[in-house]
């Protein structure tokens, strides 16, 4: 399973090259929060149209995580949803940008993952 965050979708849609995702991966999964950010909340028309078209043609599949993991680091809602979805579905690749400099696991029981 390939899961994408909004960053690669925005970049590729603005270049009109979402076809690269299909060539590399076939299908790409995104949580609804990424769809909201990249389609519903954007003011960039070609981005909205390109990503909507890819969703309607099932290149991009909107899938919700069954629950959201708790992470040690503060993450954007899209990042949390992407990682939660990937962890629940055993993702093989995460397309996105998440900065994790100097992370280290700790023994905090409230934190399942070091991110």
N, C-alpha and C positions, 0 to 999 in steps of 0.2 A: 504494500500500500504506500502510495506517495501522498504526502500531506503538504500543502503549501500555505504559507503565510501571505499577507497582503503585498509585501515588498516585491517579490518576483512577478506577481500578477500585475501590479501597477506598472512596473518597468517594461515588461513584455507587451502589455496592452497599449502602452503609449507609443511603442515602436511598431505596433501592429504585427507582432510576432508571437502571439500565443500558440501558433502552430508548432513552435519549437518544443513546447511541453508535450504535445501529442507525438511528435517525432521521437522524443527521448523516453517518454513514460507511458504513452497511451492515454490513460486517464489520470486525473489529479483530483484529490479530495480536499475540500476546505470546510471548516465549520461555518455556521450561519453568521457568526460575528465578523468573519473575514468577508463574506458576501455583503453584509451591511456596509462595512467600511469601504469596499472597493466599488460597489454598485449603487447602493442607496444613498450614501452620504457624500459621494464625490460630486464635484462641480465640473469635472473634466468629462465632456460628452463622449469622446472617442474611447475613453477608458470604460465608462459605463456600458456603452454599446458593445464593445469587444468582449468584455467579461460576461455580460448578459448573454450574448450569442454563444459563447463557449459553454455556459451553464445550460442553455436551452438545447444545445447539440450533444450534451452529456460528455463533453471533453472534461469539464469541471463538474464534479459531483458534490453537492452540499450535503454534508453528513454531520449530525450533532454528536458530540461525545455524550456518553450515558451519565457521566459525572465528571466534575472538574477536580483534578488533583490539586493538592496544596503544595506550593513551591516555596522554598526559603527566600528566594529573591523576589523582588517586586517586578512583576511582568505585566505587560499590556494585556487586556482581555483577549485579544486575538492570539497572542503568543501562548497564553495559558490554554486556550481552547485547542490550538493546533497541537501542542505537546500532549495535552490530555487525550485528544483523539488518537494521536499516533501511539501513545503508550497503551491505550485500550485495544487497539487494532493491530499491534505489532508492525508499526510502519517500517519500511525499508529505507526511506529517504525523507528528510525534512527539507523543504525548500523555503528558506527564509533567513532572516538575520536576527540572531539573538546573541547579545554580548554576554559572555560569562568569564571575564578576566579574573583570575585568581580564586576561582571557586574551589571549595573543598567540602567534602561531606562532614556533617557534624552529628552529634547524638541527640539533637533536638527532636523529640517525639512528635512535635507538631509539624515537622517538615519531612515530607516523604522523599523529596528530591533536592539536590543541592542547588538547583537553579533559582 
